[in-house]
Amino acid sequence: MSKAMIIATDSIGSNNYELGTVLMTSFFMNLAENPDPPCSIHFLNEGARLTCEGSRVIDFIKRLEARGVEIATCQTCLEYLNIEEGLLVGNVGSMFGTVNAVLPAENTIVIA
């Protein structure tokens, strides 16, 4: 079953940022070990920070990429957040690419 993911935040939940970053770390740690990872993960908005320098989850994302998961980070987001020079994993993507990845997917998971 093909799955695509959109990650549009660097923290899970909005009430407690510190707890949210712990949850996001746990999420990616478990996703990296899962035997059935998504086909692609698209990082948008603040989620773009997760693929760049300073990310707590960069090693888990690199493991997913090594397992064949497409990793794409929104170019507009990288530029807006002024972090394009810090990208450490995957490719620079676009909304066109994100749309073309999620439309044919049987399931799309969004964390926003």
C-alpha distances in whole Angstrom, upper triangle without the diagonal:
4,6,10,13,17,19,23,25,26,27,25,27,31,33,34,33,34,32,29,29,29,26,24,25,24,20,20,21,19,16,17,18,14,13,9,10,9,9,12,15,18,21,23,27,28,25,26,28,26,25,29,32,33,29,29,25,26,25,22,21,22,20,17,18,20,16,15,14,15,18,20,23,25,28,30,29,30,33,34,34,36,33,32,35,33,29,28,25,22,23,25,23,24,23,22,20,18,18,17,14,13,14,11,8,6,8,11,13,17,19,23
4,7,10,14,17,20,22,24,25,23,26,29,32,32,31,32,30,27,27,27,25,22,23,23,19,18,20,18,15,16,17,14,13,10,9,7,6,9,12,14,18,20,24,25,22,23,25,23,22,26,29,30,27,27,23,23,23,20,18,20,19,15,16,18,15,13,11,12,15,17,20,21,24,26,26,27,30,31,30,32,30,29,31,30,26,25,22,19,20,22,19,20,19,19,16,14,15,13,10,9,11,8,5,5,7,9,11,14,17,20
4,7,10,13,16,19,20,21,20,22,25,28,29,27,28,27,23,23,24,21,19,20,20,16,15,18,16,13,14,16,13,13,9,8,5,6,7,9,12,15,17,20,22,18,19,22,20,19,23,27,27,24,24,20,21,21,18,16,18,17,14,15,17,14,13,10,11,13,14,17,19,22,24,23,24,27,28,27,30,27,26,29,27,24,23,20,17,18,20,18,18,17,17,15,13,13,13,9,8,10,9,5,6,5,6,7,11,14,17
4,7,10,13,16,18,19,18,20,23,26,27,25,26,25,22,22,23,20,17,19,19,15,14,17,16,13,14,17,14,15,12,9,5,6,5,6,8,11,13,17,18,15,16,19,17,17,20,24,25,21,22,18,19,20,17,14,17,17,13,13,17,15,13,10,9,10,11,14,15,18,20,19,20,23,24,24,26,24,23,26,24,21,21,17,15,16,17,14,15,14,14,12,9,10,10,7,6,9,9,6,8,6,5,6,9,11,14
4,6,10,12,14,15,14,17,19,23,23,21,23,22,18,18,19,17,14,16,16,13,12,15,15,11,13,16,14,16,13,10,7,8,6,5,6,8,11,14,15,12,13,16,14,14,18,21,22,18,19,16,16,18,15,13,16,16,12,13,17,15,14,10,10,10,10,12,13,17,18,17,18,21,21,21,23,21,21,24,22,19,19,16,14,15,16,14,14,13,15,13,9,11,12,9,8,11,12,10,11,8,6,5,6,8,11
4,6,9,12,13,13,15,17,21,21,19,21,20,17,17,19,16,13,16,17,13,13,17,17,14,16,19,17,19,17,13,10,11,9,6,5,6,7,10,12,9,10,13,12,13,16,20,20,17,18,15,16,18,16,13,16,18,15,15,19,18,17,13,12,10,10,10,11,14,15,13,15,18,18,18,20,19,19,22,20,17,18,16,14,15,14,12,12,11,13,12,8,10,12,10,9,12,14,12,14,11,7,6,5,6,8
4,6,8,10,10,12,14,18,18,16,18,17,13,13,15,13,10,13,14,11,11,15,15,13,15,18,17,20,18,14,12,14,11,7,6,5,6,8,9,5,8,10,9,11,14,17,17,14,15,13,14,16,14,12,15,17,14,15,19,19,18,14,13,11,10,9,11,14,15,12,14,17,17,16,18,17,17,20,18,16,16,15,14,15,14,13,14,13,16,14,11,14,16,13,12,16,18,16,17,14,11,8,6,5,6
4,7,9,10,12,12,16,17,14,17,17,13,13,16,15,12,15,17,14,14,18,18,16,18,21,21,24,21,18,16,17,14,10,8,6,5,5,6,4,7,10,10,12,14,17,17,14,16,14,16,19,17,15,18,20,18,18,22,22,21,17,16,13,12,10,10,13,13,10,12,15,14,13,16,15,16,19,18,16,18,16,16,16,15,14,14,12,16,15,12,14,17,15,14,17,20,18,20,17,13,11,8,6,5
4,6,7,9,10,13,13,11,13,13,10,10,13,12,9,12,15,13,13,16,18,16,18,21,21,24,23,19,18,19,16,13,11,8,7,6,5,4,8,8,8,12,13,16,15,12,13,13,14,18,16,15,18,20,18,19,23,23,23,19,18,15,14,12,12,15,15,11,13,16,15,13,16,15,17,19,17,16,17,17,17,18,17,16,17,16,19,19,16,18,21,19,18,21,23,21,23,19,16,13,10,7,5
4,7,10,10,13,12,9,11,11,8,7,10,10,7,9,12,11,11,14,16,15,17,20,20,24,23,19,18,20,17,14,13,9,10,9,6,5,8,7,6,10,11,13,12,9,10,10,12,15,14,13,16,18,17,18,21,22,22,19,19,15,15,13,14,16,16,13,13,17,15,13,16,14,16,18,15,15,15,15,17,18,17,17,19,18,22,21,18,21,23,21,20,24,26,23,25,21,18,15,13,9,9
4,6,8,10,9,6,8,8,4,5,8,7,6,9,11,10,11,14,15,15,17,20,20,24,23,20,19,22,19,16,15,12,13,12,9,8,11,10,9,13,15,16,14,11,11,11,14,17,15,15,19,20,19,21,24,24,24,21,21,18,18,16,17,20,20,16,17,20,19,16,19,17,20,22,19,18,19,19,20,21,21,21,22,21,25,24,20,23,25,23,22,25,27,24,25,22,19,15,13,9,9
4,7,9,9,8,10,8,4,7,8,6,6,9,10,9,11,14,14,14,17,19,19,22,21,19,19,21,19,16,16,14,14,14,11,10,14,14,12,16,18,19,17,14,13,13,16,18,16,16,20,21,19,21,24,24,25,21,22,19,19,18,19,22,22,19,20,23,21,19,22,21,23,25,22,21,22,21,22,23,23,22,23,22,25,24,21,23,25,23,21,24,26,23,24,20,17,13,11,7,8
4,6,7,7,10,8,6,9,11,9,9,13,13,12,15,17,18,18,21,23,22,26,25,22,22,24,22,19,19,16,16,15,13,13,16,16,15,19,21,22,20,17,17,17,20,22,20,20,24,24,23,25,28,28,28,25,25,22,22,21,21,24,24,20,22,25,22,20,24,23,25,28,25,24,25,24,25,26,26,25,25,24,27,26,23,24,27,25,23,26,28,25,25,22,19,15,13,9,8
4,6,6,10,9,7,10,13,12,12,15,16,16,18,20,21,21,24,26,26,29,28,26,25,27,25,21,20,18,17,15,13,14,17,16,17,20,21,23,20,18,18,19,21,24,23,22,26,27,26,28,31,31,31,27,27,24,24,22,22,24,23,20,22,24,21,19,23,22,25,27,25,25,26,26,27,28,27,26,26,24,28,28,24,26,29,27,25,28,30,28,28,24,21,18,15,12,10
4,6,9,9,8,11,13,13,14,17,18,18,20,22,23,23,26,28,28,31,30,28,28,30,28,25,24,21,20,18,16,17,20,19,19,23,24,25,22,20,20,21,24,26,25,25,28,29,28,30,33,33,34,30,30,28,27,25,25,28,27,23,25,27,24,22,26,25,28,30,28,28,29,29,30,31,30,29,29,28,32,31,28,29,33,31,29,31,34,31,31,27,25,21,18,15,13
4,6,5,6,9,10,11,12,14,15,16,18,20,21,22,24,26,27,30,30,27,27,30,28,24,24,21,21,19,16,16,20,18,18,22,22,23,20,18,17,18,22,24,23,23,27,28,27,29,32,32,33,30,30,27,27,25,25,28,27,23,24,27,24,22,25,24,27,29,26,26,27,27,29,30,30,29,30,29,32,32,29,30,33,31,29,32,35,32,32,28,26,22,19,16,15
4,5,5,6,9,10,10,12,14,15,16,18,20,21,22,25,25,29,29,26,26,28,26,22,21,18,18,16,13,13,16,14,14,18,18,19,16,14,14,15,18,21,20,20,24,25,25,26,29,30,30,27,27,24,24,22,22,25,24,20,21,23,21,18,21,20,23,25,22,22,23,24,25,27,26,26,27,26,30,29,26,28,31,29,28,31,33,30,31,28,25,21,18,15,13
4,5,5,7,9,10,11,13,14,16,17,19,20,22,23,25,28,28,26,26,29,27,23,23,20,20,18,15,15,18,15,15,18,19,18,15,14,12,14,17,20,19,20,23,24,24,26,28,29,30,27,28,25,25,23,24,26,26,22,23,25,23,20,23,21,24,25,22,23,23,24,26,28,27,28,29,29,32,31,28,31,33,31,30,33,35,32,33,29,26,23,20,17,16
4,5,5,6,9,10,11,12,15,15,17,18,20,22,22,26,26,24,25,28,26,22,23,20,21,19,16,16,19,17,16,19,20,20,17,15,13,15,18,20,19,20,23,24,23,26,28,28,30,27,27,25,25,24,25,28,28,24,24,27,26,23,25,24,26,28,24,24,24,24,26,28,28,29,30,29,33,31,28,30,33,30,29,32,34,31,31,27,25,21,19,15,15
4,5,5,6,9,10,10,12,14,15,16,18,20,21,24,24,22,22,25,22,19,19,17,17,16,13,12,16,14,13,17,18,19,16,14,12,13,16,18,17,17,21,22,21,23,26,26,27,24,24,22,22,20,22,24,24,20,21,24,23,20,23,21,24,25,22,22,22,22,23,25,25,25,26,25,29,28,24,27,29,27,25,28,30,27,28,24,21,18,15,12,12
4,5,5,6,9,10,11,12,14,15,16,19,20,24,23,21,21,24,21,18,18,15,16,15,12,11,14,12,10,14,15,15,13,10,8,10,13,15,14,15,18,19,19,21,23,24,25,22,23,20,20,19,20,23,23,19,20,23,21,18,21,19,21,23,19,19,19,19,21,23,23,24,25,25,28,27,24,27,29,26,25,29,30,27,28,25,22,18,16,13,13
4,5,5,6,9,10,11,12,14,16,17,18,22,23,20,21,24,23,19,20,18,19,19,16,14,17,15,13,16,17,17,14,12,9,10,14,15,14,15,18,19,19,21,23,24,25,23,24,21,23,21,23,26,26,23,23,26,25,22,24,22,24,25,22,21,21,21,23,25,26,26,28,28,31,29,26,29,31,28,27,30,32,28,29,25,23,19,18,15,16
4,5,5,6,9,10,11,12,14,16,16,20,20,18,19,22,21,18,19,17,18,18,15,14,17,16,13,16,18,19,17,14,11,11,15,16,14,15,18,18,18,21,23,22,24,21,22,20,21,21,23,26,26,22,23,26,25,23,25,23,25,26,23,22,21,21,22,25,25,25,27,26,29,27,24,27,29,26,24,28,29,25,26,22,20,16,15,12,13
4,5,5,6,9,10,10,12,14,15,19,19,16,16,19,17,14,15,13,15,15,13,10,13,12,10,13,15,16,14,11,9,8,11,13,11,12,15,16,15,17,20,20,21,18,19,17,18,17,19,22,23,19,20,23,22,20,22,20,22,23,20,18,18,17,18,21,21,22,23,23,26,24,21,24,25,22,21,25,26,23,24,20,18,14,13,10,11
4,5,5,6,9,10,11,13,14,18,18,16,17,20,18,15,17,15,17,18,15,12,15,13,10,13,14,15,13,9,7,6,9,10,9,10,13,14,14,16,18,19,20,18,19,17,18,18,20,23,24,21,21,24,24,21,23,20,22,23,19,18,17,16,18,21,22,23,25,25,28,26,23,26,27,24,24,27,28,25,26,22,20,17,16,13,15
4,6,5,6,8,10,11,12,16,17,15,17,20,19,16,18,17,19,20,18,15,18,16,13,16,18,19,16,13,10,9,12,12,10,12,15,14,14,17,19,19,21,18,20,18,21,20,23,26,27,24,24,27,27,24,26,24,25,26,23,21,20,19,20,23,25,25,27,27,29,27,24,27,28,25,24,28,28,25,25,22,20,17,16,14,16
4,6,5,6,9,10,10,14,14,12,13,17,16,13,15,15,17,18,16,13,16,16,12,15,17,19,17,14,12,9,12,13,10,11,14,14,12,16,18,17,18,16,18,16,18,18,21,24,25,22,22,26,26,23,26,23,24,26,22,20,19,18,19,21,23,22,24,24,26,24,21,23,25,21,20,24,24,21,21,18,16,13,13,11,13
4,5,5,6,9,10,13,13,11,12,15,14,11,14,13,16,18,16,12,14,14,10,12,15,16,15,11,10,7,9,9,6,7,10,10,9,12,14,14,15,13,15,13,15,16,19,22,23,21,20,24,24,22,24,21,22,23,20,17,16,14,15,18,20,20,22,23,25,22,20,22,23,20,20,23,24,20,21,18,16,13,14,12,15
4,6,5,7,9,12,14,12,14,17,16,14,17,16,20,21,19,16,17,17,13,14,17,18,16,13,10,8,10,9,6,9,11,10,10,13,14,14,16,15,17,16,18,19,22,25,27,24,23,27,28,25,27,23,24,25,21,19,17,16,17,21,23,23,26,26,28,25,23,26,27,23,23,26,26,23,24,21,19,17,17,15,18
4,5,5,6,10,11,10,13,16,16,15,18,18,21,23,21,18,19,19,16,17,20,21,20,16,14,11,13,12,9,11,13,11,11,14,15,14,16,15,17,17,20,21,24,27,28,26,26,29,30,27,29,26,27,28,24,22,20,18,19,22,24,24,27,27,29,26,23,26,26,23,22,25,25,21,21,19,18,15,16,15,18
4,5,5,9,9,7,9,12,12,11,14,15,18,20,19,16,17,18,14,15,18,20,20,16,14,11,13,12,8,9,12,10,8,12,13,11,13,11,14,13,16,18,21,24,26,23,24,27,28,26,28,25,25,26,23,20,19,16,16,19,21,21,23,23,25,22,20,22,23,19,18,22,21,18,18,16,15,12,14,13,17
4,6,8,9,7,10,12,13,12,15,16,19,22,20,17,18,18,14,14,17,19,19,15,14,10,11,9,6,7,9,6,5,9,10,9,11,10,13,13,16,18,21,24,26,24,23,27,28,26,27,24,24,25,22,19,17,14,15,18,21,21,24,24,26,23,21,23,24,20,20,23,23,20,20,18,17,15,17,16,19
4,6,9,8,12,14,15,15,19,19,23,25,24,20,22,21,18,18,21,22,22,18,16,13,14,12,9,11,12,9,9,12,12,10,13,13,16,16,20,21,25,28,30,28,27,31,32,30,31,28,28,28,25,23,20,18,18,22,24,25,27,28,29,26,24,26,26,22,22,26,25,21,21,19,19,17,19,19,22
4,5,6,10,13,14,14,18,19,23,25,24,21,22,23,19,19,23,24,24,20,19,15,16,15,11,12,14,11,10,13,13,11,13,12,15,16,20,22,25,28,30,28,28,32,32,31,32,29,29,30,27,24,22,19,19,22,25,24,27,27,28,25,22,25,24,21,20,23,22,18,18,16,17,15,17,17,21
4,6,10,12,15,16,19,21,25,28,27,23,25,25,22,22,25,27,27,23,22,18,19,17,14,15,16,12,11,14,13,10,12,12,16,17,21,23,26,29,32,30,30,34,35,33,35,31,31,32,29,26,24,21,20,23,26,25,28,28,28,25,23,25,24,21,21,23,21,18,18,16,17,17,20,20,24
4,7,9,12,13,17,19,23,26,26,22,23,24,21,21,24,27,27,23,22,19,19,18,15,15,16,13,11,13,14,10,11,10,14,16,19,21,24,27,30,28,28,32,33,32,33,30,30,31,29,25,24,20,19,22,24,23,25,25,25,22,20,22,21,17,17,19,18,14,14,13,14,14,17,18,22
4,7,9,10,13,16,19,22,22,18,19,21,17,17,21,23,24,20,19,16,16,15,12,11,13,11,8,10,12,9,9,7,10,12,15,18,20,24,26,24,25,28,29,28,30,27,26,27,25,22,20,17,16,18,20,20,22,22,22,19,17,19,19,15,15,18,16,13,13,12,12,12,14,15,19
4,5,7,11,13,16,20,20,17,18,20,17,16,20,23,24,20,20,16,17,17,13,12,14,13,9,10,13,10,9,7,9,10,13,15,18,21,23,22,23,26,27,26,28,25,24,26,24,21,20,16,14,16,18,17,18,18,19,16,14,15,15,11,11,14,13,10,11,9,9,9,12,14,17
4,7,10,14,17,20,21,18,18,20,18,17,20,24,25,22,22,18,18,18,15,13,14,13,10,10,12,10,8,5,6,9,11,15,17,20,22,22,22,25,26,26,28,25,24,25,24,20,19,16,13,14,16,15,17,17,17,13,12,14,13,9,10,13,11,9,11,10,10,11,14,16,19
4,7,10,13,17,18,14,14,17,15,14,17,21,22,19,20,16,16,16,14,11,13,13,9,9,12,11,9,5,4,6,8,11,13,16,19,18,18,21,23,22,24,21,20,22,21,17,17,13,10,11,13,11,13,14,14,11,9,12,11,7,9,12,12,9,12,11,10,10,12,14,16
4,7,10,13,14,11,11,14,11,11,14,18,19,16,17,13,13,15,12,9,12,13,9,9,13,13,11,7,6,5,6,9,11,14,16,15,16,19,20,19,21,19,18,20,18,15,15,12,10,11,12,11,12,13,14,11,9,12,12,9,10,13,14,12,14,12,10,9,10,11,13
4,6,10,12,9,9,12,11,10,13,17,18,16,17,15,14,16,15,11,14,15,13,12,16,16,14,10,8,6,5,6,7,11,13,11,12,16,16,16,18,16,15,18,17,13,14,12,10,10,10,8,9,9,11,9,6,10,11,9,9,13,14,13,16,14,11,10,9,10,12
4,7,8,5,5,8,8,8,11,14,15,13,15,13,12,15,14,11,14,16,14,13,17,18,16,13,11,8,6,5,6,10,11,9,10,13,14,13,15,13,13,16,14,11,13,11,10,10,10,9,10,10,13,11,9,12,14,12,13,16,18,16,19,17,13,12,10,10,10
4,6,5,5,9,10,10,12,16,17,14,17,15,15,19,18,15,17,20,17,17,21,21,20,16,14,11,9,6,5,9,9,6,9,11,11,11,14,13,13,16,15,13,15,14,13,13,11,9,9,9,12,12,9,12,15,14,13,17,19,18,20,18,14,13,10,10,9
4,5,6,8,10,12,13,16,16,14,17,16,17,20,19,17,20,22,20,20,24,25,23,20,18,15,12,9,8,10,9,5,8,10,9,8,12,12,13,16,15,14,17,16,16,15,13,12,12,11,15,15,13,15,18,17,17,20,22,21,24,21,17,16,12,11,9
4,5,6,8,10,11,13,13,11,14,14,14,18,18,16,18,21,20,20,23,24,24,20,19,15,14,10,10,12,11,8,9,12,10,8,11,11,13,16,14,13,15,16,16,16,15,15,15,15,19,18,16,18,21,20,19,22,25,23,25,22,19,17,13,11,9
4,5,6,8,10,13,13,10,12,11,12,15,14,12,15,18,16,16,20,21,20,17,15,12,11,8,9,12,12,9,10,13,12,11,13,12,13,16,14,12,14,13,13,14,13,13,14,14,17,16,14,17,19,17,17,20,22,20,22,20,16,14,11,9,8
4,5,6,7,11,12,10,13,12,11,15,15,12,14,17,16,15,19,20,19,16,14,11,9,6,7,9,10,7,6,10,10,9,11,9,9,12,10,9,11,11,11,11,10,11,12,13,16,15,13,17,19,17,17,21,23,21,24,21,18,16,14,12,12
4,6,5,8,8,7,10,10,10,13,14,12,14,17,17,16,20,21,21,18,17,13,12,9,10,12,13,9,8,11,11,8,10,8,10,11,9,8,10,11,13,14,13,14,16,17,20,19,17,20,22,21,21,24,26,24,27,24,21,19,16,14,13
4,6,8,8,5,7,6,7,10,10,8,11,14,13,14,17,18,18,15,15,11,11,9,12,14,15,12,11,15,15,12,14,11,12,14,10,9,9,9,11,13,13,14,16,18,21,19,17,20,22,19,20,23,25,23,25,22,19,17,15,13,13
4,7,9,7,9,8,6,9,10,7,9,12,12,11,14,16,16,14,12,9,9,7,10,12,14,12,10,14,15,13,13,10,10,11,8,6,6,6,8,10,10,12,15,17,19,17,16,19,21,18,19,23,24,22,25,22,20,18,17,15,16
4,6,6,10,10,7,11,12,10,11,15,15,14,17,19,19,17,16,12,12,9,12,12,14,12,9,12,14,11,11,7,8,8,5,4,5,7,10,11,11,14,16,19,21,19,19,22,23,22,23,26,28,26,28,26,23,21,20,18,18
4,6,9,10,8,11,14,12,13,16,17,16,18,21,22,20,19,15,15,13,15,16,17,15,12,15,16,13,12,8,10,9,5,7,6,10,13,14,15,17,20,22,25,23,22,26,27,25,26,30,31,29,32,30,27,25,23,21,21
4,6,9,8,11,13,13,14,17,18,18,20,22,23,21,21,17,17,15,17,18,19,16,14,17,17,14,14,11,13,12,9,10,10,12,15,17,18,20,22,24,27,25,24,28,29,27,28,31,33,30,33,30,27,25,23,20,20
4,5,5,9,10,10,11,14,15,15,18,20,20,18,18,15,15,13,16,17,19,16,14,17,17,14,15,12,14,14,10,10,9,11,14,16,16,18,21,22,25,23,22,25,27,24,25,28,30,27,29,26,24,21,19,17,17
4,6,8,9,10,12,13,15,16,18,19,21,19,19,16,17,16,19,21,22,19,17,21,21,18,19,15,17,17,14,13,12,13,16,19,20,21,24,25,28,25,24,27,28,26,26,29,30,28,29,26,24,21,20,17,18
4,6,5,6,9,10,11,13,14,16,17,15,16,13,15,14,17,20,21,18,17,21,21,18,19,16,17,18,14,13,11,11,13,16,18,19,22,23,25,23,21,24,25,22,23,26,27,24,26,23,21,18,17,15,17
4,5,5,6,9,10,10,12,14,16,14,14,11,13,13,16,18,20,17,16,19,20,18,18,15,15,15,12,10,8,8,10,14,15,17,20,22,24,22,20,24,25,22,23,26,27,24,26,24,22,20,19,17,18
4,5,5,6,9,10,10,13,15,14,15,13,15,16,19,21,24,21,19,23,24,21,22,18,18,18,15,13,10,9,12,16,18,20,23,25,27,24,22,26,26,23,24,28,28,25,27,25,23,21,21,19,21
4,5,5,6,9,10,11,13,11,13,12,15,15,19,21,24,21,20,24,25,22,23,20,20,20,17,15,12,10,12,16,18,19,22,24,25,22,21,24,24,21,22,25,25,22,24,22,20,18,18,17,19
4,5,5,6,9,10,11,9,10,8,11,12,15,18,20,18,17,21,22,20,21,17,17,18,15,12,10,7,9,12,15,16,19,20,22,19,17,21,21,18,19,22,23,20,22,20,18,16,16,15,17
4,5,5,6,9,10,9,10,9,12,13,17,19,22,20,18,22,23,21,22,18,17,17,14,12,9,6,8,12,15,16,20,22,23,20,19,23,22,19,21,25,24,22,24,22,21,19,20,19,21
4,5,5,6,9,9,11,11,14,16,20,22,25,23,22,25,27,25,25,22,21,21,18,16,12,10,11,15,18,19,22,24,25,22,21,24,24,20,21,25,24,22,23,22,21,19,20,20,22
4,5,5,7,6,8,8,12,14,18,20,23,21,21,24,26,24,25,22,21,21,19,16,13,10,10,13,16,17,20,21,22,19,18,21,20,17,18,21,21,18,19,18,17,16,17,17,20
4,5,5,5,6,6,10,13,16,18,22,20,19,22,24,23,24,20,19,19,17,14,11,8,7,10,14,15,18,20,20,17,16,20,19,16,18,21,20,18,20,19,18,17,19,19,21
4,5,7,9,10,14,16,20,22,25,24,22,26,28,26,26,23,22,22,19,16,13,10,10,13,17,18,21,23,24,20,20,23,22,19,21,24,23,21,23,22,21,21,22,22,25
4,6,9,11,15,18,21,23,26,25,24,28,30,28,29,25,24,25,22,19,16,13,12,15,19,19,22,24,24,20,20,22,21,18,19,22,21,18,20,19,19,19,21,21,24
4,6,9,12,16,19,21,24,24,23,26,28,27,28,25,23,24,22,18,16,13,11,13,16,16,19,21,21,17,17,19,18,15,17,19,18,16,18,18,17,18,20,21,24
4,6,10,13,16,19,22,21,20,24,25,24,25,22,21,22,20,17,15,11,9,11,14,14,17,18,18,15,14,17,15,12,14,17,16,14,16,15,14,14,16,17,20
4,7,10,13,15,18,18,17,21,22,22,23,20,18,20,18,15,14,10,7,8,11,10,13,15,15,11,11,14,13,10,12,15,15,13,16,15,14,15,16,17,19
4,7,10,13,16,15,14,17,19,18,19,16,15,17,15,11,11,7,5,6,9,9,12,13,14,11,10,14,14,11,13,16,17,15,18,17,15,14,15,15,17
4,7,9,12,11,11,14,16,16,17,14,12,15,14,10,11,8,6,5,6,5,8,10,11,8,8,12,12,10,12,16,17,16,19,18,15,15,14,15,16
4,6,9,8,7,11,12,12,13,11,10,12,12,8,10,9,7,6,5,5,8,10,12,10,9,13,14,13,14,17,19,18,21,20,16,16,14,14,15
4,6,5,6,9,10,11,12,11,10,13,13,11,13,12,11,9,6,5,5,7,10,9,9,12,14,13,14,17,19,19,22,20,17,17,15,15,15
4,5,5,6,9,10,10,10,8,11,12,10,14,13,12,9,6,6,6,9,11,11,11,14,16,16,17,20,22,22,25,24,21,21,19,19,18
4,6,5,6,9,10,10,9,13,14,13,16,17,15,13,9,9,7,9,12,13,12,15,17,17,18,21,23,23,26,25,21,21,19,19,17
4,5,5,6,8,8,9,12,12,12,15,15,14,13,10,10,9,10,14,14,13,16,18,18,18,21,24,23,26,24,20,19,17,16,14
4,6,5,6,5,5,8,9,8,12,13,13,11,8,10,11,13,16,15,15,18,20,19,20,23,25,25,28,26,22,21,19,18,17
4,5,5,6,6,9,11,11,15,16,16,14,11,12,12,14,17,17,17,20,22,22,23,25,28,27,31,29,25,25,22,21,20
4,5,8,9,12,13,14,17,18,18,17,13,14,13,14,18,18,18,20,22,23,23,26,28,28,31,29,25,24,21,20,18
4,6,8,11,11,12,15,17,17,17,14,15,15,16,20,20,19,21,24,23,24,27,29,28,31,29,25,24,21,19,17
4,6,8,9,11,14,16,17,16,14,15,16,18,21,21,21,23,26,25,26,29,31,31,33,31,28,26,24,22,20
4,5,5,7,11,13,14,14,12,14,15,18,21,20,19,23,24,24,25,28,30,29,32,30,26,25,22,21,20
4,5,6,10,11,12,11,9,11,13,16,18,18,18,21,23,22,24,26,28,28,31,29,26,25,23,22,21
4,6,9,12,13,12,11,14,17,20,22,21,21,24,25,25,27,30,31,30,33,32,29,28,26,24,24
4,6,9,12,12,12,15,17,20,22,21,21,24,25,24,26,29,30,29,32,30,27,26,24,22,22
4,6,8,8,8,12,15,17,20,18,18,21,22,21,22,26,27,26,29,27,24,23,21,20,20
4,7,9,10,14,17,20,22,19,19,23,23,21,23,27,27,26,29,27,24,23,22,21,22
4,7,9,12,15,18,20,17,17,20,20,18,20,24,24,22,25,24,21,20,20,19,20
4,7,9,13,15,16,13,14,17,17,15,17,20,21,19,22,21,19,19,19,19,20
4,6,10,13,14,11,12,16,15,14,17,19,20,19,23,22,20,20,19,20,21
4,7,11,12,10,11,14,15,14,17,19,20,20,24,23,20,20,19,19,20
4,7,8,6,7,11,11,11,13,16,17,17,21,20,17,18,17,18,18
4,5,5,6,9,10,11,13,14,17,17,21,20,17,18,17,18,17
4,5,5,6,8,10,11,12,15,16,19,18,15,16,14,16,16
4,5,5,6,9,10,11,13,15,18,18,16,18,17,19,19
4,5,5,6,9,10,12,13,16,16,14,16,16,18,18
4,5,5,6,9,11,11,14,14,11,12,12,14,15
4,5,5,6,9,10,13,13,11,13,13,16,16
4,6,6,7,9,13,13,12,15,15,18,19
4,6,6,7,10,11,9,12,13,16,18
4,6,5,8,8,6,9,10,14,15
4,6,8,9,8,12,13,17,18
4,6,9,9,13,15,19,21
4,5,6,10,13,16,18
4,7,10,13,17,19
4,7,10,13,16
4,6,10,13
4,7,10
4,6
4
